[in-house]
Amino acid sequence: MSPIIAPSILSADFSYLKKDIEMINSSEADWFHVDVMDGVFVPNISFGFPVMDAIKKYATKPLDVHLMIVDPDKYIEKFIKLGAQVLSVHYEACTHLHRTIHAIKSMGAQGGVAINPHTNIALLDDVIADIDLVCLMSVNPGFGGQKFIQNTYSKTEQLKNLILQKNSNAKIEIDGGVDVLNAKLLIASGADVLVAGNAVFGAPQPLEVISKLKHCKGLSIIK
């Protein structure tokens, strides 16, 4: 099965946002990945409701919204009203994660949980059956263009095993440093969704990069 490809709009050219959105609309990509940063949970600020509204206006594919913010519960309803069909909150930002996930799902969106590179997969044991998507950060969150963390392959395998053990339907999403060189190993490790930012928007031929990611086949992992 082909992976779900979710280009990260954070890496788009905001001088020509409509143009880049229409490029994704016409591509083989499946979702738009939208990173929301507050400058508190992560050391950067991206954009908020007005830009989200503009993306919704032109996007013809599902919006996969990743909240890198403190106290995300305050904003769940607003982001879903603005078109978030997949909404991920950080494990590290939620005091009552089970309640937050069910609040997202009760409003009609898929509930996702993102975890930072240092966060242990085992911490999801009690909620994995309720999650629709786990976003594994393969860089430290906050900035695009960072180097991919190699331990992500092992964490992806661990997460896949947990999902199978708990009979969960959660998809595994990899976010950070994804490109055509590591995509095959990520898929072989168990990844279902690939978020690509600079690899797509920094390429001379972004449509070609999206197509290559979409048609990646998992490589065998040598133990």
N, C-alpha and C positions, 0 to 999 in steps of 0.2 A: 504494500500500500504506500502511496506517495505521501510524503510529509505535508502538513499544513504550513504554508509559507506566510509569514506575517511581517512585512517590511515595517521598520520603525520610523514613523513620521517625524520623530525628533531629529533625524538626520536629513530631512528634506530641506530644500531651499525655501525659506519662509518668504522670500521676495516673490516667489512664484509658486506658492502653496497649492493653488488650484491646479496648476499645470502638473505638479508632482502627484497630486491626488488622482488626477485623470489618467496619468501614466500607470499608476497602480490599478486603477479600475480596468484598464485595457490589458493588463498583464495576466500571467498565470498565478499570481498571488491569490491567497484565499481570504486573508484578513488584513486589516490595518492595525498595527500595534501602536498604541498611544500612551506615551510615558508622561505621567503627571508628577512633578516634583515641587516640594514646598520650601526648599532651602533650610529645613529643620531636620527632617528625617534623613535627608541626603544633602550634601553641601552644594546644591545647585537648585536653580528655579527654572522650570520649563514654561508651562503655560497652564491656563485654567479654563473656565467655562466659555469665554468668548471664542477662543481658538477651537475648543472642542465643538462648539456650535457650528463654526465654519467648516470643520472637517465633516461633520454629519451632513451638512448641506450638499456636499459634492460627492461624498463616498458612496459607492454602490455595493460595497462589501462589508461584512460585519466588523464592528469596532471592538478590538481587544484592548481594554483599558487597564493600565498598570498603575495603581496608586502608590507612589513612593512618598507617602505623607503620614504625619502623625494624626491620630484620632480620625481614621477614615470613616467611621460610622456616621459622622456628621454630614458626609457628602455623598453617601451611597445613592440615595434616592435621586439627587440632582444629576449625577453622572448617568444613571440609568435612563432618566428622562431625556438626557442629551444624546442617547443612542448607544450606550455601552451594552453590548450583547454578551460579552465576557468581561467580568470585572474582578480584578485581582487585588487583594490587600496583602500587606506584609505580615508574616507571622510575628516578626519582631515589633510591630506597631500595634498589635491587637491584644488587649487584656482578656477579652472573652471571644476567642476566635470562632468557636462553634456557633455562638449567637450571631456573629457578624456574617458568617457564611450563609446561615439560614435566612438572614435578613435580605441578603443579595438575591438568593434564589426565590424568596417569596415575592420579590418585585419583578420577577420574570427574566432575570439574567442568569448566566452561568456563573457560579461562584468559584473564584480562583484564589490560591494562596501562593505568594512569592516568598522565597527564602534566600537570604544572603549567603555568600560563599562559605562563611564560617558556621552556619547553622546546621546542626545535625539532622539528617533525614529521619531518625528515630523519633524526633519530636512531633512528627505528623501522624504517628501511629494511631492516636485516638480520634483523629478527625478525617483520615484519608478516605474513608468510605462516604463521607459527605461532600467531598471536594470534586468539582468538575475538571479542574486544571491545576497543576502545580507548576509555577514558573521558577525554574532553577536559575539563579543569577550566576552566570559564568564569568562575570567581572564584578568588581565592587560597585554598587549602584551609585548613580549620580552624574556620570559623564559618558558620552559616547566615545568610540574610538579606542577603548582600552584593550590591552592584551588579554586574550582568552586564557582562563585558568585551567591548567591541564587536569586537575583533580575532578573536573566536571564529569568526565567520562565515568569514573568510579561512582560518583554520587548519582548519576543517571541510572546506572545499573542497580544500585541499592534501592533507589526509589521505585524502579520497575518491579523489583522483587517484592517490595512492600505492597504495591498496588495489587499484584497477583495474589499475595497471601491474604489480603483483606477483601478480595473480590470487588475491588473498587473499579469504577469506570473512568477514573481521572486520566486526563491526557498529561503528558510531560512536555513542557515548553522550555526551551533553552534560550536565554536572553543575555547577549553580550559577547562580542568577538566572533560571532558565527560567520563563516564564509564557505566558499566552495571547497576549501581544503580540509576543513574539519567536519563538514556536514555528514559525510558518509560514516565516520566513526560515531558521531552523535546518534544517528539513526540506528546503527548497529547496537548501541548501548541502550536503546529504548526510547529515544526522543520521538515525539509525535508532531511537535510544532517548533519551527525554527524562526526566531526573530532575527532579522538582519537589517542593520542600519547603514553604516558606512560601506559595507560590502555591496549594497544596492545603490544607494544614492551617490556614492563616491566613484562609481564605475562609469566608464565612457558609454557602455551599453547596458543600462540597468535591466532592461527587459530580458537580455540574454542571461544575466546573472540570476534573475528570478527563475528563469526556465531551468537553468542548471541545478539550482537548489531543489526545485520542484521534482525533478526527475532523478535525483540522487538515489542510489541503491546502497543499502548498508554494507560496509565491509565486514569481513570476519575479524573478530578481535582475538588476537593470539594471547593466550594466558601464559 
